[in-house]
Amino acid sequence: MIDFNRKPNVSEKLNGRIDKALEIEQSFQSARNYLGGSRIGVECERALQYEFTKTSVDLDKDFSGRIIRVFARGHWVEEYMVEILKKSGFGLVSVDENGNQFEFEAHEGYVKGHCDGVFVSGPDEFGPYPRLWENKGLMQKYFLPIVKHGLEIKSPVYYGQCQYYMKKFNLTENPALFSVVNMNTMEIYWEELPFNSGFFDMLDAKAARIIAACWAGELLPRMSQKADFFKCKQCNWHDRCFSKR
């Protein structure tokens, strides 16, 4: 028999309170006024236009408190990785003299990015240095395909981020070191990424095209003309996008 009088349990009540506080805090944070260098590898150029112009997402796609906590988890694991890498004998620089992440600007400031860190020294077997470092924390279902097939194939967005950052931080001479932590098991996978100039040129041309289209008031083509295409269905602007031509 269904109990229509069931009351929320303590977890539901406490988590609801926490999530509400996080959502309110998020609403007061100013939106960035640039295209993130970590996002240029996203396949759909129209979606990147919506990001760049700070277009409101669909009604059911606002960040919930749980999603905000998921993003925070990435910062926690990054800080832990910095700590254990330094203990392991690496000279890893993750912030400047003011305690801020290293930043680059491109396309007159309309593209910006912040790297996780730079290996400036370490054991000879893992050199030469300096080397760009980027880190992610992923659930196992996203972690395992990267281990099996490699970053370029299974995560072109992260691969593109590394390529773009290598160029913009003048770290193209030595391969970047990319690490991803399995958030289910805490296994760490590493991949060396040589600089791919052709891939960078493609991304940089995409960034220029998106910015130019936004200023001209033009809407670039969506990645699919089918509203039920699985990638489109996952997009934060699905309803808005398919209400346009």
Backbone torsions as a table, in degrees:
resi	resn	phi	psi	omega
1	MET	NA	134.3	-178.6
2	ILE	-77.2	132.2	177.9
3	ASP	-93.4	101.8	-179.2
4	PHE	-77.0	-6.3	-178.5
5	ASN	-103.4	12.3	-177.8
6	ARG	-59.9	133.5	179.6
7	LYS	-98.8	148.7	176.6
8	PRO	-57.5	138.6	177.7
9	ASN	-80.3	177.7	-174.0
10	VAL	-63.7	-35.6	179.3
11	SER	-64.3	-45.3	-179.6
12	GLU	-62.3	-41.3	-178.0
13	LYS	-70.4	-45.1	-179.5
14	LEU	-67.2	-44.9	-179.6
15	ASN	-65.6	-36.0	176.5
16	GLY	-61.9	-40.0	178.9
17	ARG	-67.2	-43.8	179.3
18	ILE	-62.5	-48.4	-177.5
19	ASP	-62.8	-38.5	178.7
20	LYS	-62.3	-41.7	178.7
21	ALA	-63.7	-41.5	179.2
22	LEU	-66.0	-40.2	180.0
23	GLU	-66.0	-38.2	177.2
24	ILE	-65.8	-45.0	178.4
25	GLU	-59.3	-42.9	-179.8
26	GLN	-62.0	-36.6	-176.9
27	SER	-66.6	-21.3	-179.7
28	PHE	-91.9	-8.2	-179.9
29	GLN	-79.2	134.0	-179.1
30	SER	-71.6	138.4	178.9
31	ALA	-72.8	144.7	179.6
32	ARG	-71.8	146.3	-175.7
33	ASN	-105.9	37.7	-179.7
34	TYR	-150.4	166.6	174.8
35	LEU	-89.0	122.0	-176.5
36	GLY	-70.8	131.6	179.0
37	GLY	-61.5	-25.2	179.4
38	SER	-75.2	-9.5	-174.1
39	ARG	-108.9	-6.8	-173.4
40	ILE	-62.8	-24.6	178.9
41	GLY	-74.6	-6.1	177.0
42	VAL	-58.3	135.4	-170.6
43	GLU	-67.7	-40.7	-172.9
44	CYS	-87.1	116.3	-178.6
45	GLU	-71.7	-30.3	177.5
46	ARG	-66.8	-39.7	177.6
47	ALA	-61.5	-38.9	177.9
48	LEU	-68.0	-32.1	173.5
49	GLN	-61.8	-45.1	179.1
50	TYR	-60.9	-39.1	177.0
51	GLU	-62.7	-48.9	-174.8
52	PHE	-63.7	-37.3	-178.0
53	THR	-89.3	4.7	178.6
54	LYS	56.1	40.5	178.5
55	THR	-70.1	135.7	-178.9
56	SER	-60.5	138.5	178.7
57	VAL	-76.7	168.9	176.5
58	ASP	-59.5	157.3	-172.5
59	LEU	-56.6	-33.9	-176.8
60	ASP	-95.4	11.6	-174.4
61	LYS	-113.8	9.3	175.6
62	ASP	-64.6	151.1	179.5
63	PHE	-66.5	124.1	173.6
64	SER	-83.6	167.1	177.3
65	GLY	-57.8	-36.9	-180.0
66	ARG	-63.8	-42.6	179.4
67	ILE	-66.0	-36.9	176.4
68	ILE	-60.6	-39.6	178.4
69	ARG	-68.6	-33.2	176.7
70	VAL	-63.5	-43.5	178.0
71	PHE	-63.5	-38.9	179.0
72	ALA	-62.8	-34.5	179.0
73	ARG	-58.0	-36.4	178.5
74	GLY	-62.9	-36.7	177.8
75	HIS	-69.6	-38.1	179.6
76	TRP	-62.9	-46.5	-176.8
77	VAL	-68.9	-31.5	176.8
78	GLU	-64.3	-44.9	178.7
79	GLU	-62.5	-38.7	178.7
80	TYR	-67.0	-40.2	178.8
81	MET	-63.1	-41.1	176.9
82	VAL	-58.3	-44.5	-178.0
83	GLU	-62.1	-48.6	-175.5
84	ILE	-75.1	-27.5	176.9
85	LEU	-69.0	-39.0	176.6
86	LYS	-65.8	-37.7	176.9
87	LYS	-65.3	-25.7	-177.4
88	SER	-87.5	4.4	173.7
89	GLY	99.7	12.5	179.3
90	PHE	-95.9	139.6	170.6
91	GLY	-88.2	93.3	-176.3
92	LEU	-111.5	120.7	179.8
93	VAL	-105.8	118.5	-176.1
94	SER	-112.2	-14.5	179.0
95	VAL	-140.9	159.4	177.8
96	ASP	-84.9	-172.5	-175.9
97	GLU	-64.6	-16.0	178.7
98	ASN	-99.9	5.4	178.9
99	GLY	82.6	15.0	-179.0
100	ASN	-105.4	150.5	174.9
101	GLN	-62.9	149.7	176.8
102	PHE	-66.7	136.9	-174.1
103	GLU	-128.3	145.9	169.7
104	PHE	-123.7	157.9	173.5
105	GLU	-129.1	143.2	177.8
106	ALA	-143.3	166.5	178.2
107	HIS	50.3	54.4	176.3
108	GLU	58.2	33.2	176.8
109	GLY	87.4	-0.5	-179.3
110	TYR	-84.6	-6.8	171.8
111	VAL	-126.7	128.8	178.9
112	LYS	-138.2	157.3	176.7
113	GLY	-154.5	155.7	-179.6
114	HIS	-132.0	123.0	-176.6
115	CYS	-89.2	156.1	178.7
116	ASP	-71.3	-33.5	179.3
117	GLY	170.5	177.2	178.9
118	VAL	-134.6	126.2	171.6
119	PHE	-77.6	114.6	179.4
120	VAL	-100.3	-16.3	177.9
121	SER	-162.4	171.5	179.7
122	GLY	159.3	-173.9	178.2
123	PRO	-55.9	139.3	-176.3
124	ASP	-56.5	-34.6	-175.8
125	GLU	-66.6	-15.5	-179.9
126	PHE	-109.0	8.0	177.7
127	GLY	-87.6	-168.2	1.2
128	PRO	-78.0	167.2	-178.6
129	TYR	-117.1	159.9	3.6
130	PRO	-81.5	160.6	-179.7
131	ARG	-141.8	135.4	174.3
132	LEU	-64.7	142.3	173.8
133	TRP	-124.2	129.2	172.0
134	GLU	-129.7	141.7	-175.4
135	ASN	-133.1	144.4	175.1
136	LYS	-135.5	152.2	171.5
137	GLY	-117.0	119.2	-172.8
138	LEU	-130.3	150.7	172.1
139	MET	-63.9	157.2	-174.3
140	GLN	-57.9	-36.6	-176.9
141	LYS	-66.3	-21.6	175.2
142	TYR	-96.2	-27.3	-178.8
143	PHE	-69.2	-48.8	-172.2
144	LEU	-62.4	-41.0	177.3
145	PRO	-62.5	-33.8	177.5
146	ILE	-66.5	-42.2	177.6
147	VAL	-60.7	-41.8	-175.2
148	LYS	-76.2	-40.3	-171.1
149	HIS	-114.1	-12.4	179.8
150	GLY	95.3	159.5	-173.0
151	LEU	-67.9	-43.3	-175.6
152	GLU	-60.0	-39.3	-177.6
153	ILE	-78.0	-45.8	-171.7
154	LYS	-94.8	-14.6	176.8
155	SER	-147.9	72.7	-179.7
156	PRO	-62.5	-21.9	177.1
157	VAL	-68.0	-48.2	178.5
158	TYR	-67.5	-38.2	177.0
159	TYR	-61.8	-44.5	178.9
160	GLY	-63.9	-38.5	177.1
161	GLN	-57.9	-46.8	-179.6
162	CYS	-63.5	-43.1	-179.5
163	GLN	-63.6	-43.6	-179.1
164	TYR	-66.1	-41.5	-178.4
165	TYR	-70.1	-37.4	177.8
166	MET	-56.6	-42.9	-179.2
167	LYS	-70.0	-48.0	-172.9
168	LYS	-72.7	-23.5	176.5
169	PHE	-99.4	10.5	178.5
170	ASN	56.5	47.1	-179.0
171	LEU	-124.8	41.2	-175.7
172	THR	-87.0	-14.7	-173.5
173	GLU	-68.1	-38.7	-178.3
174	ASN	-116.1	145.7	-179.4
175	PRO	-58.5	143.9	174.2
176	ALA	-72.0	156.1	172.7
177	LEU	-110.8	117.6	179.9
178	PHE	-109.8	129.5	177.4
179	SER	-120.8	143.4	175.2
180	VAL	-134.1	131.5	-177.5
181	VAL	-102.0	128.8	174.4
182	ASN	-75.1	109.8	-174.4
183	MET	-74.2	-7.9	174.3
184	ASN	-86.7	-36.2	-172.7
185	THR	-121.4	-10.9	-175.1
186	MET	66.5	17.7	170.2
187	GLU	-67.3	145.8	179.6
188	ILE	-117.9	128.5	175.8
189	TYR	-111.2	136.8	-179.5
190	TRP	-118.4	146.6	175.3
191	GLU	-143.1	135.9	174.7
192	GLU	-92.3	133.2	-175.2
193	LEU	-123.9	99.6	174.0
194	PRO	-63.1	152.8	179.9
195	PHE	-67.7	134.5	-179.0
196	ASN	-117.0	95.7	-173.8
197	SER	-63.4	-36.5	179.4
198	GLY	-64.3	-39.9	179.1
199	PHE	-67.1	-41.5	177.4
200	PHE	-61.0	-45.8	-178.8
201	ASP	-59.3	-39.6	178.7
202	MET	-62.6	-44.3	-179.9
203	LEU	-67.0	-40.4	-178.3
204	ASP	-66.9	-38.4	176.8
205	ALA	-66.0	-37.2	176.9
206	LYS	-62.8	-44.8	179.5
207	ALA	-59.1	-45.0	179.7
208	ALA	-62.7	-40.1	-178.8
209	ARG	-66.0	-41.8	-179.5
210	ILE	-65.5	-46.1	-178.8
211	ILE	-63.8	-44.5	-179.8
212	ALA	-62.4	-41.6	-179.3
213	ALA	-65.5	-39.1	179.2
214	CYS	-63.4	-45.3	-179.5
215	TRP	-68.4	-27.5	179.5
216	ALA	-86.2	-5.2	-178.6
217	GLY	73.6	24.4	-179.8
218	GLU	-99.9	144.3	178.6
219	LEU	-104.0	117.1	-178.4
220	LEU	-71.1	159.7	-179.0
221	PRO	-62.8	145.1	172.5
222	ARG	-75.8	164.7	-175.2
223	MET	-74.1	-19.2	178.2
224	SER	-147.4	150.3	176.3
225	GLN	-93.3	1.9	-178.4
226	LYS	-104.4	118.4	-177.6
227	ALA	-64.9	-22.8	-179.1
228	ASP	-95.0	6.9	174.7
229	PHE	-61.0	133.2	-168.1
230	PHE	-61.2	-35.6	179.0
231	LYS	-70.0	-36.6	178.1
232	CYS	-68.1	-38.6	-179.6
233	LYS	-63.3	-25.6	179.8
234	GLN	-85.9	-7.6	-173.7
235	CYS	-74.6	142.5	179.6
236	ASN	-67.1	-16.8	-177.9
237	TRP	-116.3	25.3	-175.1
238	HIS	-54.3	-52.7	-175.2
239	ASP	-66.1	-43.8	178.9
240	ARG	-62.2	-44.4	-175.7
241	CYS	-62.3	-44.5	-175.8
242	PHE	-85.7	2.6	169.1
243	SER	-88.8	-9.1	176.4
244	LYS	-97.5	171.8	177.8
245	ARG	-74.5	NA	NA
